[in-house]
Structure formats: C-alpha cells, structure tokens
Amino acid sequence: MRMDIAGPVHYVDHGGPQDAPKVVYVHGLGGSHHNWNALAPLLTEHVRAHAVDLAGFGLTPAAGRKTTVAANAVLLGRFLERLGDGPFLLIGNSMGGLISTYVANSHPSLVRGLVLVDPTLPLAERLQIDPAVRNRFLINGLPLIGEWALQRRYLRVPAKVRIAEVLQRCCADPSRIPASMVDEMVALEEELTLQRGHAAAQLAASRSIVYGLARPSTYWRRMAAIKQPVLLLHGTHDRLVPISSARAAAKRLPHWTYTELDAGHIPQMETPELVAEEIVRWLKNTKELSNA
C-alpha cells in the first residue's frame, strides 16, 4: 500500500480486529517492513497493525526528502495523522524506537503507548562499544569517505553476504531467523543498492543517530517527558546497544516496564514468540491500554 506525504510512503496492512489497539511497527536503521513479518502474525488476534517504511528505507524512496531521525519522525507523525483512527501504539526497533519517542513527544494525542525493542540509547558510563560496530560507525561518519566506502561495498560484496554479516552482528543466533525472511531481505537489498542515492540516504540516517547521542542530556530529557506507557524490551546479547545501556535507562525511568530477552539487537526477528508474549502481557496489565 502507498500513501503520499511529500513523496510516496510504502506500508503494509497486517490486519487484526477493528476494535483492538491500533499499532504501527517502525523499523530500524537499514531495516524495512520485512523486519516485522515474524512478529506481526503472532499479534494479529490482539492488535490492528500496519508496518511503515521510513523515507530512504524499504520501498519508500527518499524522493528528495531528508532521511535523518528528525525528518523521519516528522514523516511518521504525518503518516499517523493520515492513517487515522488513532491514537496508536508504536512498536519500534533500534532507530525506529528512537523515532517513536520523538513522535510521542511531538504528537502526544496520536500515541497511546510505546514498545521500544532494543532502541537506540546513549552508552552507559565507562562502557566500551564493540570494536566492529565502532569502526563501522566511524567510517560512516566521515564525509565523502563514508559514501565512497559504502558504495564500494555495495559493488564488491554480494547482497547475500552483506545480509549474513548484518544478521551475525545483530543476532545472538542468526540460525533463528527463518530462511524465507533472509531471502526477502536479500532480494530487497539487491533492489535497493541499485538505486542512486541509496548510500547517501543510509548514511544521513546513521550520522543523525550519532549526532543525537552526542547530547545525552537532551536525549534523557526527551525520554523523561514521555507521558504514555512504555515497554522497554532488550536483548541481553545486543552488540550495537549493549544491555548495560538498557539497564541504565530502566534505572533512570523506573515507571517504564522493562524486560530482558535472550536475543541480540533484533528480538522481533530472532525470538518473535518471546516478544509477542511480553507485549500481550503488557497490554493486558497496563490500565491505559487494556481498554483500548
């Protein structure tokens, strides 16, 4: 399905009861609507859901729009307004979790609650980031060099190998990801990397994440300002956003519901049954959501 918001926006209707809580799934950096294909069927009885592709990702082209966190937060807010029948429960992974918090602040009447699945978080004090992850972000952050390196990678490394490397980095056990989902990701990656400007769109988003985390006090003020119920789910084996950062967030924000999962950075793909179980339990136990 497509919607026009200063350019095409692709989204998928996952169905569900009309009187159930309305959900929008928001993918992370380098992700797409495919990232929710394992989780969404497990929640169909409990929520009425859509999955959106942000600008510069999946089947939503940049089309002249910025692809930064802030710009995609504006896009997501407009998407919710156009989709209608809110307010919505936003379920966001990684960058998608961060973007969801922006929208909860800027459009509180449109957001009923948040499920943050391994969201982007500031590093806990004295924490050393995984060297491979650190090096990748350092290269991506270099003007011109980042674009050159990423485009060169697209040309020299097959999409199948790139996806396998991503899953190795993002999962505790990549073999948990269904082969059909891997095939979908590879096919989309092959399509996207042929598009002019794809590398620039990815890097603009990546750099905006780094710039935002460079001001942790601003980040924490935004988190503290969220009035809606929040479920924070985090994989204990996450190499991109270490579990110590999630624990620090839970300590700062004790009114949030916090649960750890035996997974890496993308639990909704790696352990979807556990994620679905936690979301359903939270929905039932959260007064503001149980009558949605």
C-alpha positions, 0 to 999 in steps of 0.5 A: 500500500502507498500513501503520499506525504511529500513523496510516496510512503510504502506500508503494509496492512497486517490486519487484526480486529477493528476494535483492538489497539491500533499499532504501527511497527517502525523499523530500524536503521537499514531495516524495512517492513520485512523486519516485522513479518515474524512478529506481526502474525503472532499479534494479529488476534490482539492488535490492528497493525500496519508496518511503515517504511521510513523515507530512504528505507524499504520501498519508500524512496527518499524522493528528495526528502531528508532521511535523518531521525528528525525528518523521519519522525516528522514523516511518521507523525504525518503518516499517523495523522493520515492513517487515522483512527488513532491514537496508536501504539508504536512498536519500534526497533533500534532507530525506529524506537528512537523515532517513536519517542520523538513522535510521542513527544511531538504528537502526544494525542496520536500515541497511546503507548510505546514498545521500544525493542532494543532502541537506540540509547546513549552508552552507559558510563565507562562502557566500551562499544564493540570494536566492529560496530565502532569502526563501522560507525566511524567510517560512516561518519566521515564525509565523502569517505563514508559514501565512497566506502559504502558504495564500494561495498555495495559493488564488491560484496554480494547482497547475500553476504552483506545480509549474513554479516548484518544478521551475525552482528545483530543476532545472538543466533542468526540460525533463528531467523527463518530462511524465507525472511533472509531471502526477502531481505536479500532480494530487497537489498539487491533492489535497493543498492541499485538505486542512486542515492541509496548510500547517501540516504543510509548514511544521513540516517546513521550520522543523525543517530550519532549526532543525537547521542552526542547530547545525552542530556537532551536525549534523557530529557526527551525520554523523561517527558514521555507521558504514555506507557512504555515497554522497554524490551532488550536483548541481553546479547545486543552488540550495537546497544549493549544491555548495560545501556538498557539497564541504565535507562530502566534505572533512570525511568523506573515507571517504564516496564522493562524486560530482558530477552535472550536475543541480540539487537533484533528480538522481533526477528530472532525470538518473535514468540518471546516478544509477542508474549511480553507485549500481550502481557503488557497490554493486558496489565497496563490500565491505559491500554487494556481498554483500548 
